[in-house]
Each structure stands twice: as structure tokens, then as C-alpha cells.
């Protein structure tokens, strides 16, 4: 492993580059990491035969003591890889984000006005496809499935003076099977979702 100190002209701080893999045929091959002055990783570049094949940006979640890792570029399907780690390096969560269109569902207080459902071409980055969450011991905690569009709920309410205001909530669309496991690997529940609606739930007992 080699370490290089790099001076940043923008902030005046030094950043550190760690080279984890040797050169292959005199070409960069492997992962290179950038750390801030606090020793926290914030950038990873992966080379193969001298060519950059993937870059990731890291963020520190101090509230929950987690490390977030996002792919800098989207893949050919428009997916952005996401990983989240416990501080000990064990994977906590993994999945993909994607810029997706949505379905807008509007609720109105007055029944006579009715509700409306419409399609939105406005893209929002949401959870898409299969997501997995893990316990600290590395055991799978749950799997989730999301459709490639979001659900936006607009709810009209009125205040004490009779003026209307809108509460907007945007959520990924649950679609498919959700599985839940105990810390020792036993499935204790699964759910079936269809386009945001819960269709079936089954809970397993110890027997």
C-alpha cells in the first residue's frame, strides 16, 4: 500500500490518496481511495488495466454512525448503485436508485370533489428494484422490491380560517415480495405488494 498527501487549492487542506493494489503491466489496476484530514474516506476510484471502470462518493452519517457510498455515474439502465456500511465495515444496506416518473394521487377533504389519479413525467430519484438490509453480524435482515416509478400523495386540508393547503408525500412504490428474517437467519414474515398496495401478509411462528 502506498500513501500520498495531496494539497487542495480550493480549501487549503491536505487530502490523502491510498493505493491498495499494485500496478498490472505498468497500468493502474485496483482501488484508490481519498481520505479527508479526519481520516474519513470520501472518494474511491476503481481501475482495470489503466482505465477507470467505477467511481464512488462517500458520506458520513454521524447521527446513525453509518458510511454511505454512492456510485458517481449511472449504469446503462439508468441505475445508481448505493451501499451503506456500519462503522466496522460490515454492509448494512444495498440497492439502486433511479430517476423515475410517477403517479400522483390527490385526496380532497370534500367527498363531492372526489379524488384524482394522474401520471407525472417529472423525474425523481427513488429506490428501485431489489434492496437488502443486513444485521451487524452480516446476516440478511430483509429484502424489498420497488417498481420503477414513485407514488406522490397530495392531500388537501383546510386551516381554521378555511384556507386550503396541500401536504405532499413522495414514496417509492412497493411492488413484489418483501421478506423479513431474524438475526439467526430464520424468515419470520413476508409480504406481497402490488403497485403500492399490500396484497398478502404471512407471519411464521417458531413451530
C-alpha atoms as one frame of an Amber mdcrd trajectory, in Angstrom:
protein
   0.000   0.000   0.000   1.247   3.483  -0.864   0.072   6.802   0.569   0.357
  10.255  -0.998  -0.536  13.637   0.529  -2.350  15.964  -1.867  -2.804  19.693
  -1.196  -6.221  21.071  -2.153  -6.011  24.612  -3.558  -9.755  25.154  -3.013
  -9.858  24.528   0.745  -6.185  24.659   1.704  -6.358  21.231   3.343  -4.369
  18.106   2.627  -6.123  15.026   1.354  -4.627  11.567   1.310  -4.590   9.060
  -1.518  -4.173   5.410  -0.651  -3.270   2.914  -3.346  -4.483  -0.547  -2.398
  -3.344  -2.564  -5.397  -0.128  -2.832  -7.359   0.186  -1.899 -10.990  -0.580
  -4.540 -13.584   1.539  -4.405 -16.735   2.581  -0.893 -15.597  -1.072   0.188
 -15.604  -3.232   1.162 -12.621  -5.311  -1.809 -11.556  -7.411  -1.828  -8.401
  -8.950   0.625  -5.933  -7.645   4.056  -4.977  -9.126   5.941  -2.019  -9.165
   9.593  -0.967  -9.448  10.493   2.722 -10.069  13.845   4.397  -7.989  15.308
   7.213 -10.074  13.386   9.758  -9.108  10.109   8.134 -12.573   9.518   6.660
 -12.904   8.139   3.163 -14.788  10.338   0.699 -13.832   9.039  -2.772 -12.978
   5.706  -4.399 -11.744   5.125  -7.947 -11.520   1.611  -9.371  -9.130   0.973
 -12.270  -8.822  -2.017 -14.557  -5.820  -2.151 -16.894  -5.334   1.605 -16.551
  -8.984   2.507 -17.251 -11.438   3.896 -14.698 -14.378   1.496 -14.516 -16.199
   2.857 -11.480 -16.112   5.782  -9.060 -17.888   6.118  -5.730 -18.531   9.057
  -3.417 -18.741   8.504   0.360 -20.678  10.393   3.035 -20.558  10.085   6.821
 -23.890   9.720   8.629 -22.866  10.766  12.128 -26.399  10.533  13.557 -26.650
   6.781  12.909 -22.892   6.091  12.785 -23.029   4.832   9.189 -20.997   5.304
   5.999 -22.946   5.944   2.770 -21.485   5.049  -0.624 -22.957   6.207  -3.954
 -21.830   5.426  -7.479 -20.856   8.691  -9.198 -22.262   7.618 -12.578 -25.439
   5.817 -13.576 -25.195   2.484 -15.410 -26.648   1.713 -18.859 -30.059   1.065
 -17.274 -30.015   4.422 -15.519 -29.338   2.860 -12.113 -27.171   4.426  -9.407
 -25.584   1.896  -7.055 -25.922   2.568  -3.336 -24.224   0.905  -0.366 -24.351
   1.689   3.340 -21.894   0.323   5.909 -21.647   0.103   9.653 -18.514   1.764
  11.032 -16.894  -1.653  11.405 -17.096  -2.092   7.633 -19.956  -4.609   7.641
 -22.546  -3.966   4.935 -25.803  -2.547   6.313 -27.819  -1.879   3.144 -27.528
  -2.113  -0.633 -29.738  -1.216  -3.578 -30.189   1.069  -6.570 -31.637   4.497
  -7.172 -33.117   5.646 -10.474 -34.637   8.819 -11.903 -38.248   7.724 -12.434
 -41.630   9.184 -13.453 -44.519   8.887 -11.043 -48.184   8.509 -10.242 -49.868
  11.416  -8.442 -52.781  10.608  -6.160 -54.748  13.590  -4.890 -57.128  13.438
  -1.946 -59.600  16.237  -1.216 -61.471  16.837   2.029 -64.848  17.258   0.355
 -66.285  13.987  -0.934 -68.171  15.876  -3.640 -64.877  16.985  -5.157 -63.637
  13.413  -5.385 -60.074  12.142  -5.725 -57.863  12.086  -8.801 -55.007   9.942
 -10.121 -52.648  11.281 -12.774 -49.324  10.412 -14.418 -46.289  12.644 -13.922
 -43.287  12.796 -16.253 -41.332  14.776 -13.661 -38.413  12.562 -12.658 -37.491
  11.913  -9.040 -34.607   9.785  -7.769 -36.134   6.894  -5.839 -35.359   3.382
  -4.637 -35.820   0.899  -7.493 -35.513  -2.862  -7.858 -34.254  -5.130  -5.064
 -32.992  -3.638  -1.784 -31.352  -5.628   1.003 -30.691  -4.740   4.640 -28.349
  -6.651   6.987 -27.756  -7.084  10.703 -24.416  -6.145  12.257 -23.396  -9.819
  12.205 -23.774  -9.817   8.396 -26.983 -11.853   8.399 -29.703 -10.749   5.958
 -32.407  -8.736   7.752 -34.901  -8.060   4.958 -35.336  -7.822   1.199 -37.556
  -5.271  -0.523 -38.776  -4.755  -4.105 -39.697  -1.434  -5.700 -41.298  -0.572
  -9.041 -39.602   1.971 -11.376 -41.990   4.814 -10.537 -42.856   6.813  -7.438
 -46.169   7.500  -5.726 -46.874  11.121  -4.822 -49.760  11.725  -2.455 -51.259
  15.222  -2.385 -53.684  15.770   0.466 -55.755  18.945   0.632 -56.542  20.255
   4.084 -58.054  23.445   5.422 -56.993  25.529   8.394 -59.188  27.232  10.973
 -59.776  30.183   8.631 -60.976  27.976   5.773 -57.861  28.373   3.626 -56.698
  25.254   1.782 -53.156  23.927   1.885 -51.550  20.823   0.391 -49.427  18.189
   2.128 -47.259  16.304  -0.370 -45.629  12.936   0.355 -43.451  11.128  -2.202
 -42.677   7.434  -1.705 -41.077   4.593  -3.684 -43.634   2.075  -4.962 -43.577
  -1.242  -3.151 -44.068  -3.991  -5.709 -43.331  -7.689  -5.215 -42.224  -9.787
  -2.263 -40.843  -8.354   0.973 -39.081 -10.874   3.226 -38.097 -10.409   6.878
 -35.536 -12.502   8.802 -34.425 -12.926  12.392 -30.802 -12.336  13.333 -30.122
 -16.070  13.170 -31.406 -16.342   9.587 -34.991 -17.550  10.062 -37.707 -15.956
   7.900 -40.482 -14.799  10.228 -42.666 -12.802   7.816 -43.234 -12.000   4.193
 -45.490  -9.538   2.395 -46.736  -9.341  -1.186 -47.177  -5.840  -2.599 -48.715
  -4.833  -5.905 -48.178  -1.281  -7.161 -48.112   0.174  -3.666 -50.925  -1.928
  -2.216 -50.428  -4.674   0.351 -51.980  -7.872  -1.057 -50.874 -10.556   1.363
 -49.032 -10.943   4.676 -47.866 -14.172   6.256 -46.194 -14.484   9.657 -44.324
 -17.648  10.678 -44.127 -18.841  14.270 -41.281 -20.769  15.890 -43.115 -24.031
  15.457
